[in-house]
Amino acid sequence: MPTAATDPGFIALDTVAVRKQLDYLLIAVKTPGVTTPVFERVSLVAELGAFAKNVQTSELPIFVEADGSTPTLRATQDNGGTIPFATASGASNALTKKLIAAAKNGWPVVFKAMYHSASVRVYGNGTIGDRGIQGDANAIPTWGFDLNVINYRYVGTDNNYIDDNA
């Protein structure tokens, strides 16, 4: 006998508190003298933005065929992307100091952006951009950063690269 359908309800992951526990960022900064990445969990206070890819595609028409079609040269440029995040604003925090120094000195970083609420992770390399202290009189101040992604790979919950499954 078929099972009667029931109205859908909200899933447990649809709360900010649960998403903040599930989604986090691991960063290893390549400071002078460091050769092996040591990942540190970033204490996200206000923000872990989604990974926004920066892919640009351009086309150049070559000529017009006898049937009226126009073949084109197509170039796709993948410039990584950006992940915005914010940490507690206390500059006495050792990781915050390291991130500020990485932004100032252009030190490279490796990262793991763990979007468990979306069942995907983004692993890659990049640099840090310092967005400064953010917040107003009604907010707890946070220190904003941009993770400027140079290269990346998507990883599934099975710990395999997603783009290798094609």
Residue pairs with C-beta under 8 A, 6 or more apart in sequence:
12 18
13 19
13 22
13 117
18 117
19 117
20 44
20 48
22 114
22 116
22 117
23 44
23 48
23 114
23 115
23 116
23 117
23 118
24 41
24 42
24 44
24 48
24 114
25 41
25 42
25 44
25 48
25 83
25 85
25 111
25 112
25 113
25 114
25 147
26 39
26 40
26 41
26 42
26 111
26 112
26 113
26 114
27 39
27 40
27 42
27 95
27 99
27 109
27 110
27 111
27 147
28 37
28 38
28 39
28 40
28 109
28 110
28 111
29 98
29 99
29 101
29 102
29 107
29 108
29 109
29 128
30 37
30 107
30 108
30 109
30 110
31 98
31 101
31 102
31 107
37 110
39 110
39 112
40 95
42 85
42 87
42 95
42 99
43 87
43 88
43 93
43 95
44 85
44 86
44 87
45 86
45 87
45 88
45 89
45 140
45 142
46 86
46 134
46 139
46 140
46 142
47 84
47 85
47 86
47 142
47 144
48 83
48 85
48 113
49 82
49 83
49 84
49 85
50 83
50 115
51 81
51 82
51 83
51 113
51 115
51 122
51 149
51 152
52 81
52 82
52 83
53 78
53 80
53 81
54 78
54 79
54 80
54 81
54 82
55 76
55 77
55 78
55 79
56 76
56 77
56 79
57 74
57 75
57 76
57 77
58 74
58 75
58 77
59 72
59 73
59 74
59 75
60 72
60 73
60 75
61 70
61 71
61 72
62 70
62 71
62 72
62 73
63 70
63 71
64 70
65 71
80 124
80 126
80 148
80 149
80 150
80 151
80 152
81 149
81 152
82 146
82 147
82 148
82 149
83 111
83 113
83 122
83 146
83 147
83 149
84 131
84 144
84 145
84 146
84 147
85 144
85 145
85 146
85 147
86 134
86 142
86 143
86 144
86 145
87 93
87 95
87 96
87 99
87 142
87 143
87 145
88 96
88 142
88 143
89 96
89 133
89 135
89 140
89 141
89 142
89 143
90 96
91 97
91 100
91 143
96 143
99 128
99 130
99 143
99 145
100 130
100 143
101 107
102 109
102 127
102 128
103 127
103 128
103 129
103 130
103 145
104 130
106 127
107 127
107 128
108 125
108 126
108 127
108 150
109 125
109 126
109 127
109 128
109 147
110 123
110 124
110 125
111 122
111 123
111 124
111 125
111 126
111 147
111 149
112 121
112 122
112 123
113 121
113 122
113 123
113 147
114 121
115 121
115 122
116 157
119 156
119 157
120 154
120 155
120 156
120 157
120 162
121 154
121 155
121 156
122 149
122 152
122 153
122 154
122 155
123 152
123 153
123 155
124 149
124 150
124 151
124 152
124 153
125 149
125 150
125 151
125 152
126 147
126 148
126 149
126 150
127 147
127 148
127 150
128 145
128 146
128 147
128 148
129 145
129 146
129 147
129 148
130 143
130 144
130 145
131 143
131 144
131 145
131 146
132 143
132 144
133 141
133 142
133 143
133 144
134 141
134 142
134 143
134 144
135 141
135 142
153 161
153 162
153 163
154 161
154 162
154 163
155 161
155 162
156 162
156 165
